[in-house]
Amino acid sequence: MDKEQTEPTENVVKEPVDKSETTTTNDELKEEFEKEEGVSEVSLIITEDAGGFVLLDFEVTEDMKKEDAEKISKKYYERLEKEYPEHSVDIQARKSGETFVQETKTVK
């Protein structure tokens, strides 16, 4: 069976995709989160795409215990659920780049 040969195509970008209208952040919440002991980096994205998502990823220090990361995740999960009741929520704590703790709520 012959494999079909295809010519590689150039990546053609006609118009840049502007997501600024559908993506926001919550600086107040992000700053508060960054003050949590053991949290070294925070990424918070709130998007209206696909029904609305709140994505919160944070990096924890090497010495953080799983229970402590779970407490922080739970605290902010409950707050995000109240502030964004119509959004799906995904919180991930990472340690050394690997997912350490995760809390997820999907809105149907």
N, C-alpha and C positions, 0 to 999 in steps of 0.2 A: 504494500500500500504506500503510495507516494504521499509525503507530507506536503501540504500546500505551502508554496513559497509566498511570502508577503514582503513587500518593500517597507523598510522602516520609514515612518513619517516624522516630519519635524513637529515639535510641539508648537502648535499655533494658538496663541492666546489673543482672542479678539478684543475682549474688554476685561479689565480686572474686576473681580467680584468684590463688591462693596458690602461687607457684612456689618458695617458700623450701625446701621439702622436696626438690625435684629439682635445684635450682641451688645451687652453692657456688663458692668461690674458693680460691685457695692464696696466702695473704698472704705467706708466706715467699718463694715464687717471685716474686710480684709485686714485693716490695720489692727483691729481688736484681736483677730485670729493670730496675727504675727507676733503678738505679745505673749501668747501662750508659751509656757515653759517647755522647751524641747522641740518647738516648731522652728525649723530653719528656713523654709521657703514655702510660699503660698501662691496658688493660682486659682482665681475665682472667676468663672465665666457664667453669665446669665444670658440665655438666648431664647428668642421667641420661635426659633425654627422647630418644626416637627411637634408643635403643641407646647413647647416651653420646657427648657432644661436648666437646672442649676448644677454646674460642675465645679466641685471644690477638690482640688488636689493639694496635698501638702507633704513636705519632706520632714521627717523627724530625725533627731540626733541619734547616733549609734547607741547611746545608753538608755533611750526611752523604752520602757516596758510596754508590752502589748496592752495591758490593762489601762495604762495611762493614755495611750493612743485611742483606745476604744472609748474612754470617758470623754476625751476632746471631740471625737467624731460624733458621739451621741449628743453632746451638748449643742453643737452647731447644726447637726441634722434636725433636731427638734426646733431650733430657731428658724432654719431655712424653710422647714415645713410650714411654720406659722406665717412667715413673711411672703412665701411664694406657694400658696396652697394649690394653685392650678398647674404648677410645674412638677416635672419629674426631678428627683434629687439624686445625685451621685456624689458621694464623698469617698475619697481614697487617701489613706495615709501611706506614704512610701518610706522605706528605709533602704538606703543604698540603691535607690532606683527600683526596688521590687515592691509590689503591693503588699502592705503589712496589715492593714485593717480597711474594710470597706463597708459602707452603709448605702443602701440603694432603695429608693421608692419610685415606682413607675405609676404615673397617672394615666388611666385608661381614657 
